[in-house]
Structure formats: structure tokens, C-alpha cells
Amino acid sequence: GAANPGLMAQLQAQMGQMPGGGGEGAGGPLDHLRVDPQFNMLRQLVQARPEMLQPLLAELGQAHPEVLQQIQDNQEEFVRLINEPVDQNQQMQAQMAMQALMAQGGMG
């Protein structure tokens, strides 16, 4: 694929050294993504299949260039959020968002 190897290496390096827990209440610039069902869906997908991150980000960049810009400006924060466990409530919302997306014929 056309994955950016530098970014992937950086993400994997950061994933390897994630501090256990913490980060609660520290509202970073991407904090609003935490409650975004689409982000939670992305997070679930990426946690299950890390190789999906690049194509998903590419798709996100086409639909929401401003969000992709935020992510690129705050890569460390993004990686931290991506690695946070998804709680049950968010998981439900994510699955509903995913089904809605599928129903619209999105995602390829």
C-alpha cells in the first residue's frame, strides 16, 4: 500500500511505549474525538486491525480534511487516543455508527 513508512514506524514505536492508563482528565486538542462515535468506530477497527489505520486516515482526509489536519498536528495525542480501550457504551455507539455507514454504502 501507499502507507507512509515513517509515520507507521513512529506510531508503532509509540504503541510499544504507551504508559499504562493515565491521561484521564487531561483534555488534549483531540479530546473531543473521544466522544465521537465515528472516531470510536475507527479506534475499534484500528485496535483490531492496525494495518487499516492508513487507508482509514486517507478516507478521513477526503471527507474531513480539517480533522486529518488536527490529527497530523497532534500525532502523539492521536496515538494515545487510538490506544485507549473503548468502553462498552462507546462500543455500542461505534457499532451503530458502523451499521449506519454500511447502510449508506460507505467504506468501499
N, C-alpha and C positions, 0 to 999 in steps of 0.2 A: 504493500500500500504506500501511499504518499505521506506516511507518518513522519513527523519531524523528529529525527532520532535524538537530537539534543534535548528537546522538551521531554520526550518519553524517558530518557535516561535520568533526567532531573526528577521527574515525577516518581520513577521507581526508586531512586535514591531516597527521596523524601518519604515515600511509603515505607521504606525499610527502617527509617528512624523516627517514626511517629511517636511522640510522647504518649504514654498511656493516659487516656481520659483528659481531664483538664479542659481549658478553653471555654468552660461554661461561663456565660455572662459577659465574656469579653467580646463585645459587639464589633466585629471587624467590618470592613467595607462590603463584604459579600454576605453579611449576616442575614439579610432579607431572603437570600436563596434557601436558607434553612427551612422556611415555611412554604416554599414554592413547590406545589405538587409536581410540577414538571421537573424541577431540579431533583426532588426526591426520587422520581422515576429514573432520571439519569443516574443518580447515585446508586440505586439498586442495580441497574444494568451494569454499571462500571464495576461495582464490587463483585458481581457475578462473573463478568467478562471484561477484564481490564483492557483487552485489545479493542473494545468498542469505543474507548474514550475519544480517539482521534476522529473517526467518522462522525460521531455524535457532535463533537465540538464544531466540526466543519459544517454540519447541518444547522447547528445553532447559530453559527456565524452568518449563514444565509438568511435565516429567519429573523434573528435579533442581533445585528452587528454590534449594538451598544452593549449588550450583555457579554458578548465574546470579548469586547474591548476591556470591560471591567475585569473579566476573568484573567486576561493577559496581564493587566496592570497589577493584579493581586494573586499571582500564581500560588504562592505559598498558602495563602488563606483558602484558595480554591481546593488545593490538595488536602488541606486539613478538613474541610467540609466534606469532600468526597469520601474521606476515610472514616467519617463519623458513622457509627451504626445508625441505621434507620429504625426509628421506633415503630411499634405496631400501628399506631394511629396514622403516622405518616405513610406507612407501608400500604394501608388501605387506600388512602388518598392517591398514592402513586399508582396503585393498580387500577383505580377508577380512571385516573388521567390517561393511563396507558390504553385502557379499553376505549376511551373516548377518542384517543388518537387513532387507534386501529380502525374504529368505526368511520372516521373521516378519511380513511385510506392514506394516512400519513406514514412516515417511516418506511419508505421504499415500497 
